[in-house]
Amino acid sequence: MIIANYIAYILTIIGALNWGLVGIFNFDLVTFICGGFRNGWGIAIYVLIMLAAIWLIISPIISRGMLDLGCPYRRSKEQKNSK
């Protein structure tokens, strides 16, 4: 689950940066990389970014309120509370 959280976090940051570029400079990085608007690769990238954002919404609910990124502080704190 930690790997899925990292992948989702990175994809969501890429999506946010892309929307920032669209808003500020009217430049769509995904369209530029994929060579055109509404082709298969562009749609796939947008769908992956959407699924990553949905995962980041659902993941804290699954893991009892925190996004688990493998932080050692959180694990040691949980171990102390369980004793």
PDB file of N, CA, C and O in Angstrom:
ATOM      1  N   MET A   1       0.815  -1.186   0.000  1.00  0.00           N
ATOM      2  CA  MET A   1       0.000   0.000   0.000  1.00  0.00           C
ATOM      3  C   MET A   1       0.866   1.260   0.000  1.00  0.00           C
ATOM      4  O   MET A   1       0.460   2.298  -0.524  1.00  0.00           O
ATOM      5  N   ILE A   2       2.050   1.166   0.585  1.00  0.00           N
ATOM      6  CA  ILE A   2       2.944   2.322   0.625  1.00  0.00           C
ATOM      7  C   ILE A   2       3.392   2.692  -0.781  1.00  0.00           C
ATOM      8  O   ILE A   2       3.458   3.875  -1.115  1.00  0.00           O
ATOM      9  N   ILE A   3       3.699   1.705  -1.607  1.00  0.00           N
ATOM     10  CA  ILE A   3       4.130   1.971  -2.982  1.00  0.00           C
ATOM     11  C   ILE A   3       3.001   2.612  -3.779  1.00  0.00           C
ATOM     12  O   ILE A   3       3.229   3.544  -4.549  1.00  0.00           O
ATOM     13  N   ALA A   4       1.788   2.113  -3.594  1.00  0.00           N
ATOM     14  CA  ALA A   4       0.627   2.704  -4.275  1.00  0.00           C
ATOM     15  C   ALA A   4       0.428   4.153  -3.851  1.00  0.00           C
ATOM     16  O   ALA A   4       0.070   4.997  -4.673  1.00  0.00           O
ATOM     17  N   ASN A   5       0.655   4.445  -2.583  1.00  0.00           N
ATOM     18  CA  ASN A   5       0.521   5.825  -2.103  1.00  0.00           C
ATOM     19  C   ASN A   5       1.563   6.740  -2.739  1.00  0.00           C
ATOM     20  O   ASN A   5       1.246   7.861  -3.139  1.00  0.00           O
ATOM     21  N   TYR A   6       2.798   6.267  -2.831  1.00  0.00           N
ATOM     22  CA  TYR A   6       3.838   7.076  -3.469  1.00  0.00           C
ATOM     23  C   TYR A   6       3.538   7.320  -4.946  1.00  0.00           C
ATOM     24  O   TYR A   6       3.677   8.442  -5.432  1.00  0.00           O
ATOM     25  N   ILE A   7       3.129   6.274  -5.656  1.00  0.00           N
ATOM     26  CA  ILE A   7       2.805   6.431  -7.075  1.00  0.00           C
ATOM     27  C   ILE A   7       1.650   7.405  -7.253  1.00  0.00           C
ATOM     28  O   ILE A   7       1.692   8.277  -8.121  1.00  0.00           O
ATOM     29  N   ALA A   8       0.616   7.256  -6.426  1.00  0.00           N
ATOM     30  CA  ALA A   8      -0.539   8.156  -6.513  1.00  0.00           C
ATOM     31  C   ALA A   8      -0.136   9.591  -6.187  1.00  0.00           C
ATOM     32  O   ALA A   8      -0.602  10.529  -6.832  1.00  0.00           O
ATOM     33  N   TYR A   9       0.719   9.763  -5.199  1.00  0.00           N
ATOM     34  CA  TYR A   9       1.175  11.095  -4.810  1.00  0.00           C
ATOM     35  C   TYR A   9       1.950  11.753  -5.955  1.00  0.00           C
ATOM     36  O   TYR A   9       1.733  12.928  -6.251  1.00  0.00           O
ATOM     37  N   ILE A  10       2.846  11.012  -6.598  1.00  0.00           N
ATOM     38  CA  ILE A  10       3.640  11.554  -7.702  1.00  0.00           C
ATOM     39  C   ILE A  10       2.746  11.894  -8.896  1.00  0.00           C
ATOM     40  O   ILE A  10       2.894  12.957  -9.498  1.00  0.00           O
ATOM     41  N   LEU A  11       1.814  10.992  -9.240  1.00  0.00           N
ATOM     42  CA  LEU A  11       0.914  11.264 -10.357  1.00  0.00           C
ATOM     43  C   LEU A  11       0.027  12.480 -10.092  1.00  0.00           C
ATOM     44  O   LEU A  11      -0.244  13.263 -11.002  1.00  0.00           O
ATOM     45  N   THR A  12      -0.420  12.634  -8.858  1.00  0.00           N
ATOM     46  CA  THR A  12      -1.259  13.784  -8.524  1.00  0.00           C
ATOM     47  C   THR A  12      -0.462  15.084  -8.598  1.00  0.00           C
ATOM     48  O   THR A  12      -0.992  16.108  -9.028  1.00  0.00           O
ATOM     49  N   ILE A  13       0.791  15.054  -8.187  1.00  0.00           N
ATOM     50  CA  ILE A  13       1.642  16.243  -8.308  1.00  0.00           C
ATOM     51  C   ILE A  13       1.854  16.590  -9.785  1.00  0.00           C
ATOM     52  O   ILE A  13       1.797  17.760 -10.162  1.00  0.00           O
ATOM     53  N   ILE A  14       2.097  15.577 -10.617  1.00  0.00           N
ATOM     54  CA  ILE A  14       2.252  15.820 -12.057  1.00  0.00           C
ATOM     55  C   ILE A  14       0.976  16.441 -12.628  1.00  0.00           C
ATOM     56  O   ILE A  14       1.040  17.390 -13.410  1.00  0.00           O
ATOM     57  N   GLY A  15      -0.179  15.906 -12.236  1.00  0.00           N
ATOM     58  CA  GLY A  15      -1.448  16.461 -12.704  1.00  0.00           C
ATOM     59  C   GLY A  15      -1.656  17.892 -12.252  1.00  0.00           C
ATOM     60  O   GLY A  15      -2.136  18.728 -13.017  1.00  0.00           O
ATOM     61  N   ALA A  16      -1.293  18.175 -10.998  1.00  0.00           N
ATOM     62  CA  ALA A  16      -1.440  19.539 -10.495  1.00  0.00           C
ATOM     63  C   ALA A  16      -0.507  20.504 -11.226  1.00  0.00           C
ATOM     64  O   ALA A  16      -0.901  21.624 -11.548  1.00  0.00           O
ATOM     65  N   LEU A  17       0.719  20.074 -11.487  1.00  0.00           N
ATOM     66  CA  LEU A  17       1.651  20.918 -12.243  1.00  0.00           C
ATOM     67  C   LEU A  17       1.151  21.157 -13.661  1.00  0.00           C
ATOM     68  O   LEU A  17       1.293  22.256 -14.198  1.00  0.00           O
ATOM     69  N   ASN A  18       0.565  20.123 -14.269  1.00  0.00           N
ATOM     70  CA  ASN A  18       0.021  20.280 -15.608  1.00  0.00           C
ATOM     71  C   ASN A  18      -1.111  21.305 -15.603  1.00  0.00           C
ATOM     72  O   ASN A  18      -1.171  22.164 -16.482  1.00  0.00           O
ATOM     73  N   TRP A  19      -2.004  21.221 -14.626  1.00  0.00           N
ATOM     74  CA  TRP A  19      -3.110  22.192 -14.564  1.00  0.00           C
ATOM     75  C   TRP A  19      -2.601  23.598 -14.263  1.00  0.00           C
ATOM     76  O   TRP A  19      -3.177  24.583 -14.725  1.00  0.00           O
ATOM     77  N   GLY A  20      -1.522  23.690 -13.489  1.00  0.00           N
ATOM     78  CA  GLY A  20      -0.912  25.001 -13.263  1.00  0.00           C
ATOM     79  C   GLY A  20      -0.352  25.593 -14.537  1.00  0.00           C
ATOM     80  O   GLY A  20      -0.505  26.788 -14.793  1.00  0.00           O
ATOM     81  N   LEU A  21       0.300  24.757 -15.344  1.00  0.00           N
ATOM     82  CA  LEU A  21       0.812  25.226 -16.630  1.00  0.00           C
ATOM     83  C   LEU A  21      -0.322  25.645 -17.566  1.00  0.00           C
ATOM     84  O   LEU A  21      -0.206  26.636 -18.288  1.00  0.00           O
ATOM     85  N   VAL A  22      -1.417  24.883 -17.546  1.00  0.00           N
ATOM     86  CA  VAL A  22      -2.570  25.238 -18.383  1.00  0.00           C
ATOM     87  C   VAL A  22      -3.158  26.569 -17.922  1.00  0.00           C
ATOM     88  O   VAL A  22      -3.487  27.420 -18.748  1.00  0.00           O
ATOM     89  N   GLY A  23      -3.290  26.749 -16.621  1.00  0.00           N
ATOM     90  CA  GLY A  23      -3.896  27.969 -16.097  1.00  0.00           C
ATOM     91  C   GLY A  23      -3.049  29.214 -16.282  1.00  0.00           C
ATOM     92  O   GLY A  23      -3.575  30.290 -16.567  1.00  0.00           O
ATOM     93  N   ILE A  24      -1.739  29.072 -16.120  1.00  0.00           N
ATOM     94  CA  ILE A  24      -0.864  30.250 -16.179  1.00  0.00           C
ATOM     95  C   ILE A  24      -0.406  30.546 -17.601  1.00  0.00           C
ATOM     96  O   ILE A  24      -0.454  31.691 -18.050  1.00  0.00           O
ATOM     97  N   PHE A  25       0.039  29.509 -18.310  1.00  0.00           N
ATOM     98  CA  PHE A  25       0.653  29.718 -19.621  1.00  0.00           C
ATOM     99  C   PHE A  25      -0.163  29.185 -20.791  1.00  0.00           C
ATOM    100  O   PHE A  25       0.248  29.329 -21.942  1.00  0.00           O
ATOM    101  N   ASN A  26      -1.308  28.575 -20.520  1.00  0.00           N
ATOM    102  CA  ASN A  26      -2.130  27.942 -21.548  1.00  0.00           C
ATOM    103  C   ASN A  26      -1.313  26.904 -22.317  1.00  0.00           C
ATOM    104  O   ASN A  26      -1.411  26.801 -23.540  1.00  0.00           O
ATOM    105  N   PHE A  27      -0.503  26.134 -21.579  1.00  0.00           N
ATOM    106  CA  PHE A  27       0.351  25.101 -22.161  1.00  0.00           C
ATOM    107  C   PHE A  27       0.016  23.771 -21.493  1.00  0.00           C
ATOM    108  O   PHE A  27       0.215  23.614 -20.289  1.00  0.00           O
ATOM    109  N   ASP A  28      -0.488  22.820 -22.266  1.00  0.00           N
ATOM    110  CA  ASP A  28      -0.848  21.500 -21.744  1.00  0.00           C
ATOM    111  C   ASP A  28       0.319  20.552 -21.982  1.00  0.00           C
ATOM    112  O   ASP A  28       0.578  20.145 -23.115  1.00  0.00           O
ATOM    113  N   LEU A  29       1.017  20.205 -20.913  1.00  0.00           N
ATOM    114  CA  LEU A  29       2.202  19.360 -21.005  1.00  0.00           C
ATOM    115  C   LEU A  29       1.853  17.953 -21.487  1.00  0.00           C
ATOM    116  O   LEU A  29       2.605  17.373 -22.271  1.00  0.00           O
ATOM    117  N   VAL A  30       0.741  17.400 -21.039  1.00  0.00           N
ATOM    118  CA  VAL A  30       0.347  16.054 -21.456  1.00  0.00           C
ATOM    119  C   VAL A  30       0.075  16.023 -22.961  1.00  0.00           C
ATOM    120  O   VAL A  30       0.505  15.098 -23.651  1.00  0.00           O
ATOM    121  N   THR A  31      -0.629  17.018 -23.465  1.00  0.00           N
ATOM    122  CA  THR A  31      -0.895  17.095 -24.900  1.00  0.00           C
ATOM    123  C   THR A  31       0.406  17.245 -25.685  1.00  0.00           C
ATOM    124  O   THR A  31       0.566  16.648 -26.750  1.00  0.00           O
ATOM    125  N   PHE A  32       1.326  18.035 -25.162  1.00  0.00           N
ATOM    126  CA  PHE A  32       2.610  18.238 -25.812  1.00  0.00           C
ATOM    127  C   PHE A  32       3.411  16.940 -25.876  1.00  0.00           C
ATOM    128  O   PHE A  32       3.981  16.611 -26.916  1.00  0.00           O
ATOM    129  N   ILE A  33       3.455  16.203 -24.766  1.00  0.00           N
ATOM    130  CA  ILE A  33       4.216  14.958 -24.714  1.00  0.00           C
ATOM    131  C   ILE A  33       3.583  13.884 -25.595  1.00  0.00           C
ATOM    132  O   ILE A  33       4.291  13.133 -26.267  1.00  0.00           O
ATOM    133  N   CYS A  34       2.257  13.811 -25.594  1.00  0.00           N
ATOM    134  CA  CYS A  34       1.561  12.750 -26.335  1.00  0.00           C
ATOM    135  C   CYS A  34       1.345  13.082 -27.801  1.00  0.00           C
ATOM    136  O   CYS A  34       0.895  12.223 -28.559  1.00  0.00           O
ATOM    137  N   GLY A  35       1.648  14.281 -28.218  1.00  0.00           N
ATOM    138  CA  GLY A  35       1.570  14.624 -29.621  1.00  0.00           C
ATOM    139  C   GLY A  35       0.192  14.974 -30.131  1.00  0.00           C
ATOM    140  O   GLY A  35      -0.051  14.905 -31.336  1.00  0.00           O
ATOM    141  N   GLY A  36      -0.692  15.338 -29.273  1.00  0.00           N
ATOM    142  CA  GLY A  36      -2.015  15.737 -29.744  1.00  0.00           C
ATOM    143  C   GLY A  36      -3.071  15.584 -28.671  1.00  0.00           C
ATOM    144  O   GLY A  36      -2.908  14.838 -27.705  1.00  0.00           O
ATOM    145  N   PHE A  37      -4.151  16.307 -28.867  1.00  0.00           N
ATOM    146  CA  PHE A  37      -5.251  16.293 -27.903  1.00  0.00           C
ATOM    147  C   PHE A  37      -6.161  15.105 -28.165  1.00  0.00           C
ATOM    148  O   PHE A  37      -6.463  14.787 -29.315  1.00  0.00           O
ATOM    149  N   ARG A  38      -6.589  14.462 -27.113  1.00  0.00           N
ATOM    150  CA  ARG A  38      -7.565  13.367 -27.150  1.00  0.00           C
ATOM    151  C   ARG A  38      -7.085  12.142 -27.934  1.00  0.00           C
ATOM    152  O   ARG A  38      -7.872  11.502 -28.630  1.00  0.00           O
ATOM    153  N   ASN A  39      -5.817  11.826 -27.822  1.00  0.00           N
ATOM    154  CA  ASN A  39      -5.380  10.553 -28.384  1.00  0.00           C
ATOM    155  C   ASN A  39      -5.299   9.530 -27.247  1.00  0.00           C
ATOM    156  O   ASN A  39      -5.501   9.878 -26.084  1.00  0.00           O
ATOM    157  N   GLY A  40      -5.009   8.283 -27.580  1.00  0.00           N
ATOM    158  CA  GLY A  40      -5.052   7.213 -26.586  1.00  0.00           C
ATOM    159  C   GLY A  40      -4.116   7.403 -25.411  1.00  0.00           C
ATOM    160  O   GLY A  40      -4.494   7.157 -24.265  1.00  0.00           O
ATOM    161  N   TRP A  41      -2.886   7.842 -25.688  1.00  0.00           N
ATOM    162  CA  TRP A  41      -1.918   8.022 -24.600  1.00  0.00           C
ATOM    163  C   TRP A  41      -2.317   9.164 -23.674  1.00  0.00           C
ATOM    164  O   TRP A  41      -2.190   9.052 -22.455  1.00  0.00           O
ATOM    165  N   GLY A  42      -2.792  10.247 -24.241  1.00  0.00           N
ATOM    166  CA  GLY A  42      -3.217  11.379 -23.420  1.00  0.00           C
ATOM    167  C   GLY A  42      -4.383  11.024 -22.518  1.00  0.00           C
ATOM    168  O   GLY A  42      -4.406  11.394 -21.344  1.00  0.00           O
ATOM    169  N   ILE A  43      -5.349  10.308 -23.067  1.00  0.00           N
ATOM    170  CA  ILE A  43      -6.496   9.884 -22.267  1.00  0.00           C
ATOM    171  C   ILE A  43      -6.039   8.943 -21.155  1.00  0.00           C
ATOM    172  O   ILE A  43      -6.510   9.042 -20.022  1.00  0.00           O
ATOM    173  N   ALA A  44      -5.124   8.033 -21.477  1.00  0.00           N
ATOM    174  CA  ALA A  44      -4.619   7.097 -20.463  1.00  0.00           C
ATOM    175  C   ALA A  44      -3.919   7.835 -19.331  1.00  0.00           C
ATOM    176  O   ALA A  44      -4.099   7.486 -18.164  1.00  0.00           O
ATOM    177  N   ILE A  45      -3.128   8.844 -19.655  1.00  0.00           N
ATOM    178  CA  ILE A  45      -2.435   9.612 -18.617  1.00  0.00           C
ATOM    179  C   ILE A  45      -3.429  10.358 -17.745  1.00  0.00           C
ATOM    180  O   ILE A  45      -3.294  10.355 -16.522  1.00  0.00           O
ATOM    181  N   TYR A  46      -4.426  10.998 -18.349  1.00  0.00           N
ATOM    182  CA  TYR A  46      -5.430  11.706 -17.564  1.00  0.00           C
ATOM    183  C   TYR A  46      -6.228  10.756 -16.678  1.00  0.00           C
ATOM    184  O   TYR A  46      -6.553  11.100 -15.541  1.00  0.00           O
ATOM    185  N   VAL A  47      -6.547   9.569 -17.182  1.00  0.00           N
ATOM    186  CA  VAL A  47      -7.282   8.591 -16.371  1.00  0.00           C
ATOM    187  C   VAL A  47      -6.421   8.107 -15.207  1.00  0.00           C
ATOM    188  O   VAL A  47      -6.925   7.954 -14.094  1.00  0.00           O
ATOM    189  N   LEU A  48      -5.133   7.863 -15.443  1.00  0.00           N
ATOM    190  CA  LEU A  48      -4.241   7.460 -14.350  1.00  0.00           C
ATOM    191  C   LEU A  48      -4.143   8.535 -13.273  1.00  0.00           C
ATOM    192  O   LEU A  48      -4.141   8.223 -12.082  1.00  0.00           O
ATOM    193  N   ILE A  49      -4.062   9.786 -13.683  1.00  0.00           N
ATOM    194  CA  ILE A  49      -3.994  10.880 -12.713  1.00  0.00           C
ATOM    195  C   ILE A  49      -5.294  10.980 -11.929  1.00  0.00           C
ATOM    196  O   ILE A  49      -5.273  11.243 -10.727  1.00  0.00           O
ATOM    197  N   MET A  50      -6.432  10.771 -12.600  1.00  0.00           N
ATOM    198  CA  MET A  50      -7.715  10.789 -11.902  1.00  0.00           C
ATOM    199  C   MET A  50      -7.803   9.650 -10.887  1.00  0.00           C
ATOM    200  O   MET A  50      -8.251   9.856  -9.760  1.00  0.00           O
ATOM    201  N   LEU A  51      -7.375   8.445 -11.284  1.00  0.00           N
ATOM    202  CA  LEU A  51      -7.400   7.313 -10.362  1.00  0.00           C
ATOM    203  C   LEU A  51      -6.457   7.531  -9.186  1.00  0.00           C
ATOM    204  O   LEU A  51      -6.756   7.121  -8.064  1.00  0.00           O
ATOM    205  N   ALA A  52      -5.321   8.174  -9.438  1.00  0.00           N
ATOM    206  CA  ALA A  52      -4.392   8.486  -8.351  1.00  0.00           C
ATOM    207  C   ALA A  52      -5.022   9.451  -7.356  1.00  0.00           C
ATOM    208  O   ALA A  52      -4.857   9.291  -6.147  1.00  0.00           O
ATOM    209  N   ALA A  53      -5.733  10.442  -7.850  1.00  0.00           N
ATOM    210  CA  ALA A  53      -6.392  11.388  -6.955  1.00  0.00           C
ATOM    211  C   ALA A  53      -7.486  10.702  -6.141  1.00  0.00           C
ATOM    212  O   ALA A  53      -7.635  10.969  -4.949  1.00  0.00           O
ATOM    213  N   ILE A  54      -8.243   9.827  -6.779  1.00  0.00           N
ATOM    214  CA  ILE A  54      -9.272   9.078  -6.050  1.00  0.00           C
ATOM    215  C   ILE A  54      -8.627   8.188  -4.996  1.00  0.00           C
ATOM    216  O   ILE A  54      -9.143   8.070  -3.885  1.00  0.00           O
ATOM    217  N   TRP A  55      -7.500   7.560  -5.334  1.00  0.00           N
ATOM    218  CA  TRP A  55      -6.802   6.724  -4.368  1.00  0.00           C
ATOM    219  C   TRP A  55      -6.331   7.548  -3.163  1.00  0.00           C
ATOM    220  O   TRP A  55      -6.412   7.079  -2.027  1.00  0.00           O
ATOM    221  N   LEU A  56      -5.845   8.759  -3.398  1.00  0.00           N
ATOM    222  CA  LEU A  56      -5.394   9.598  -2.287  1.00  0.00           C
ATOM    223  C   LEU A  56      -6.562  10.054  -1.410  1.00  0.00           C
ATOM    224  O   LEU A  56      -6.359  10.391  -0.244  1.00  0.00           O
ATOM    225  N   ILE A  57      -7.753  10.068  -1.944  1.00  0.00           N
ATOM    226  CA  ILE A  57      -8.930  10.371  -1.129  1.00  0.00           C
ATOM    227  C   ILE A  57      -9.333   9.150  -0.315  1.00  0.00           C
ATOM    228  O   ILE A  57      -9.695   9.284   0.854  1.00  0.00           O
ATOM    229  N   ILE A  58      -9.278   7.963  -0.908  1.00  0.00           N
ATOM    230  CA  ILE A  58      -9.740   6.744  -0.254  1.00  0.00           C
ATOM    231  C   ILE A  58      -8.700   6.169   0.713  1.00  0.00           C
ATOM    232  O   ILE A  58      -9.071   5.621   1.751  1.00  0.00           O
ATOM    233  N   SER A  59      -7.429   6.281   0.399  1.00  0.00           N
ATOM    234  CA  SER A  59      -6.375   5.647   1.183  1.00  0.00           C
ATOM    235  C   SER A  59      -6.372   6.047   2.663  1.00  0.00           C
ATOM    236  O   SER A  59      -6.225   5.164   3.509  1.00  0.00           O
ATOM    237  N   PRO A  60      -6.525   7.313   3.020  1.00  0.00           N
ATOM    238  CA  PRO A  60      -6.575   7.626   4.457  1.00  0.00           C
ATOM    239  C   PRO A  60      -7.783   7.008   5.167  1.00  0.00           C
ATOM    240  O   PRO A  60      -7.716   6.710   6.359  1.00  0.00           O
ATOM    241  N   ILE A  61      -8.864   6.819   4.451  1.00  0.00           N
ATOM    242  CA  ILE A  61     -10.034   6.180   5.053  1.00  0.00           C
ATOM    243  C   ILE A  61      -9.717   4.718   5.354  1.00  0.00           C
ATOM    244  O   ILE A  61     -10.096   4.200   6.405  1.00  0.00           O
ATOM    245  N   ILE A  62      -9.025   4.058   4.435  1.00  0.00           N
ATOM    246  CA  ILE A  62      -8.656   2.656   4.625  1.00  0.00           C
ATOM    247  C   ILE A  62      -7.659   2.501   5.764  1.00  0.00           C
ATOM    248  O   ILE A  62      -7.757   1.563   6.555  1.00  0.00           O
ATOM    249  N   SER A  63      -6.699   3.420   5.850  1.00  0.00           N
ATOM    250  CA  SER A  63      -5.624   3.299   6.844  1.00  0.00           C
ATOM    251  C   SER A  63      -5.890   4.115   8.104  1.00  0.00           C
ATOM    252  O   SER A  63      -4.948   4.604   8.727  1.00  0.00           O
ATOM    253  N   ARG A  64      -7.121   4.266   8.480  1.00  0.00           N
ATOM    254  CA  ARG A  64      -7.540   4.916   9.731  1.00  0.00           C
ATOM    255  C   ARG A  64      -7.099   6.366   9.856  1.00  0.00           C
ATOM    256  O   ARG A  64      -6.602   6.778  10.904  1.00  0.00           O
ATOM    257  N   GLY A  65      -7.277   7.131   8.806  1.00  0.00           N
ATOM    258  CA  GLY A  65      -7.109   8.570   8.890  1.00  0.00           C
ATOM    259  C   GLY A  65      -5.770   9.142   8.499  1.00  0.00           C
ATOM    260  O   GLY A  65      -5.597  10.360   8.533  1.00  0.00           O
ATOM    261  N   MET A  66      -4.806   8.302   8.123  1.00  0.00           N
ATOM    262  CA  MET A  66      -3.499   8.822   7.743  1.00  0.00           C
ATOM    263  C   MET A  66      -3.064   8.224   6.415  1.00  0.00           C
ATOM    264  O   MET A  66      -3.342   7.060   6.126  1.00  0.00           O
ATOM    265  N   LEU A  67      -2.388   9.018   5.621  1.00  0.00           N
ATOM    266  CA  LEU A  67      -1.804   8.528   4.373  1.00  0.00           C
ATOM    267  C   LEU A  67      -0.484   7.859   4.725  1.00  0.00           C
ATOM    268  O   LEU A  67       0.458   8.534   5.141  1.00  0.00           O
ATOM    269  N   ASP A  68      -0.401   6.551   4.564  1.00  0.00           N
ATOM    270  CA  ASP A  68       0.773   5.787   4.967  1.00  0.00           C
ATOM    271  C   ASP A  68       1.849   5.872   3.897  1.00  0.00           C
ATOM    272  O   ASP A  68       1.699   5.320   2.807  1.00  0.00           O
ATOM    273  N   LEU A  69       2.943   6.575   4.220  1.00  0.00           N
ATOM    274  CA  LEU A  69       4.086   6.667   3.319  1.00  0.00           C
ATOM    275  C   LEU A  69       5.313   5.988   3.907  1.00  0.00           C
ATOM    276  O   LEU A  69       6.436   6.225   3.462  1.00  0.00           O
ATOM    277  N   GLY A  70       5.092   5.137   4.917  1.00  0.00           N
ATOM    278  CA  GLY A  70       6.187   4.375   5.500  1.00  0.00           C
ATOM    279  C   GLY A  70       7.040   5.155   6.468  1.00  0.00           C
ATOM    280  O   GLY A  70       8.208   4.819   6.663  1.00  0.00           O
ATOM    281  N   CYS A  71       6.501   6.173   7.073  1.00  0.00           N
ATOM    282  CA  CYS A  71       7.255   6.997   8.007  1.00  0.00           C
ATOM    283  C   CYS A  71       7.581   6.195   9.271  1.00  0.00           C
ATOM    284  O   CYS A  71       6.668   5.653   9.895  1.00  0.00           O
ATOM    285  N   PRO A  72       8.860   6.105   9.667  1.00  0.00           N
ATOM    286  CA  PRO A  72       9.205   5.321  10.858  1.00  0.00           C
ATOM    287  C   PRO A  72       8.657   5.939  12.142  1.00  0.00           C
ATOM    288  O   PRO A  72       8.411   5.217  13.109  1.00  0.00           O
ATOM    289  N   TYR A  73       8.460   7.254  12.175  1.00  0.00           N
ATOM    290  CA  TYR A  73       7.929   7.902  13.374  1.00  0.00           C
ATOM    291  C   TYR A  73       6.528   7.395  13.679  1.00  0.00           C
ATOM    292  O   TYR A  73       6.205   7.123  14.835  1.00  0.00           O
ATOM    293  N   ARG A  74       5.713   7.268  12.676  1.00  0.00           N
ATOM    294  CA  ARG A  74       4.337   6.819  12.870  1.00  0.00           C
ATOM    295  C   ARG A  74       4.311   5.379  13.375  1.00  0.00           C
ATOM    296  O   ARG A  74       3.523   5.046  14.260  1.00  0.00           O
ATOM    297  N   ARG A  75       5.155   4.537  12.825  1.00  0.00           N
ATOM    298  CA  ARG A  75       5.179   3.135  13.242  1.00  0.00           C
ATOM    299  C   ARG A  75       5.611   3.006  14.698  1.00  0.00           C
ATOM    300  O   ARG A  75       5.007   2.239  15.447  1.00  0.00           O
ATOM    301  N   SER A  76       6.635   3.732  15.113  1.00  0.00           N
ATOM    302  CA  SER A  76       7.086   3.644  16.499  1.00  0.00           C
ATOM    303  C   SER A  76       6.036   4.196  17.451  1.00  0.00           C
ATOM    304  O   SER A  76       5.888   3.689  18.563  1.00  0.00           O
ATOM    305  N   LYS A  77       5.310   5.216  17.039  1.00  0.00           N
ATOM    306  CA  LYS A  77       4.250   5.780  17.844  1.00  0.00           C
ATOM    307  C   LYS A  77       3.104   4.780  18.017  1.00  0.00           C
ATOM    308  O   LYS A  77       2.552   4.652  19.109  1.00  0.00           O
ATOM    309  N   GLU A  78       2.746   4.068  16.935  1.00  0.00           N
ATOM    310  CA  GLU A  78       1.695   3.073  17.012  1.00  0.00           C
ATOM    311  C   GLU A  78       2.106   1.910  17.906  1.00  0.00           C
ATOM    312  O   GLU A  78       1.277   1.374  18.642  1.00  0.00           O
ATOM    313  N   GLN A  79       3.367   1.515  17.853  1.00  0.00           N
ATOM    314  CA  GLN A  79       3.843   0.420  18.691  1.00  0.00           C
ATOM    315  C   GLN A  79       3.781   0.802  20.165  1.00  0.00           C
ATOM    316  O   GLN A  79       3.453  -0.038  21.003  1.00  0.00           O
ATOM    317  N   LYS A  80       4.090   2.054  20.495  1.00  0.00           N
ATOM    318  CA  LYS A  80       4.038   2.503  21.884  1.00  0.00           C
ATOM    319  C   LYS A  80       2.580   2.522  22.377  1.00  0.00           C
ATOM    320  O   LYS A  80       2.299   2.164  23.521  1.00  0.00           O
ATOM    321  N   ASN A  81       1.673   2.938  21.507  1.00  0.00           N
ATOM    322  CA  ASN A  81       0.266   3.011  21.899  1.00  0.00           C
ATOM    323  C   ASN A  81      -0.347   1.610  22.069  1.00  0.00           C
ATOM    324  O   ASN A  81      -1.280   1.441  22.854  1.00  0.00           O
ATOM    325  N   SER A  82       0.161   0.621  21.352  1.00  0.00           N
ATOM    326  CA  SER A  82      -0.426  -0.708  21.436  1.00  0.00           C
ATOM    327  C   SER A  82       0.049  -1.472  22.674  1.00  0.00           C
ATOM    328  O   SER A  82      -0.552  -2.478  23.051  1.00  0.00           O
ATOM    329  N   LYS A  83       1.112  -1.002  23.297  1.00  0.00           N
ATOM    330  CA  LYS A  83       1.654  -1.691  24.493  1.00  0.00           C
ATOM    331  C   LYS A  83       0.877  -1.340  25.733  1.00  0.00           C
ATOM    332  O   LYS A  83       1.194  -1.826  26.819  1.00  0.00           O
TER     333      LYS A  83
END
